[in-house]
Amino acid sequence: MREVLIVDAAPTFREFLKEKLVDEKINVETVVGIRNAFPKMIKLLPDLIILDASSSLDEAIEFLQTKKADVNAAHTPVIVVGPIIERENVAALIQYGVVKYFKKPVQFDVFFESIGKILHTAFSIDNTPCMLDVHVNDKILFIEVAQGLNREKVMLLKYKIAELLEENDLHDPKIIVMMSDLELSFVDGPNLELLLDNVIANSKISRQNVKILSLSQFAKELVAGHPRYAGIQVVDSLSQALPSVVKEYGNTNMPELVTDKILSSTNNSTEGTLETRFYSDTKSHTEKTAGAVAIAAIVDDQAIFRNILHSHLSSISAESELFESGEQFLKAIEEKQYDLIILDIFMPGLSGLDVLKTLQQKQSETPVIVYSQAIQKEAVMMALNLGAKSYLVKPQKPETILAKCVEVLKNRVKK
């Protein structure tokens, strides 16, 4: 059975992650405290380590260095979760076996896709369109659901609620679930029950304090006919729900209250460890490469070399974008940044040397490795004088190329 070791994760993050992995028949072990992780790792020798570096990035690096020095553990892949750090610092983690770095809060569809690739398993991820947002306002927990009911997000809701209740020190929370734009029928019954079960799962929540805003007759009948949901009220408008949960406002004009106070969060804490918005909600370039340890630009007019380099970089979980001309690449860097550029010299139109001159004029700090069939001393010296960090003559073994990429990325961080 595949083994995953979770190190020093926050309780809500750890429990959700463990539940999902166990459902996929993956054995999960946990350890609290990064300093306690090494003995556990050596004993278990897991297939994957998920390391939460939020408490101390320095301790995380120390653990990774110790892991790298151990012959049995050196090649164990690691996914790191932590705070936002500079991309070049993320790229330096490649040398320790880190294949992905996710900033908090984690988007779990991308996260589990990465775990699945490492463990060679296909996770069952519900792709139903669903917008689910949770926020706290004046001691009321608002849960907004639109488009549909996604089982992954609904499962995540229980842990997000627990996180928010703790962050805001709410001991007798009032809950309003807003689903007024959601059309429901009997086919949605299991997912609706899952939603309600996750809302009331926390022992701090009383059913009498839960209001469901829905125009669905099916939702009203399901709640009214289910003994497990006794006390939960389904209402047609927010103005109906608020008086019973916001007694301190007395005779305050309800429409004004909704506009001025309710529609924005008063929760000033961090976003926590869990994100209810997924990559599938945005599909932006930034989120597509979420978690990538490094993003490289490969500039070569020959498709075979572009594809080979892309495959090599994928083996260390580095993302890459492919460009068949210098012109195409220079246009792209007007909007995007890369951690590394792998550049050919001989290309139609703008040559690699022309590209290097342009990068020098732009004072680009992105390291460049020239990978070319040009073997003339003059070409090599000119490329290095124009700022290339290294020059490799085609073809090279994969391990030589990857070692040079890691070396260049590591040296970038040291400067």
Buried (B, 14 or more C-beta within 10 A) or exposed (E): EBBBBBBBBBBBBBBBBBBBBEEBEBBBBBBEEBEEBBEBBEEBEBBBBBBBBBEBBEBBBBBBEBBBEEEEBEEBBBBBBBEEBEBBEBBBBBBBBBBBBBBBBBBBBBBBBBBBBBBEBEBEBBEBEBBBBBBBBEBBBBBBBBEBBBBBBBBBBBBBBBBBBBBBEBEEBBBBBBBBEBEBEEEBEEBBBBBBBBBBEBEEBBBEBBBBBBBBEBBBEBBEEEEEBEEBBBBEEBBBBBBEBBEEBEEBEBEEBBEEBBEEBEBEEEEBBBBBBBBBBEEEEEBEBBBBBBBBBBBBBBEEBBEBBBEBBEEBBBBBBBBBBBBBBBEBBEEEEBBBBBBBBBBEEBBBBBBBBBBEEEEBEBBBBBBBEBEEEEBBEBBBEBBBBBBBEBEBEBEEBBEBBBBBBBEBEEE
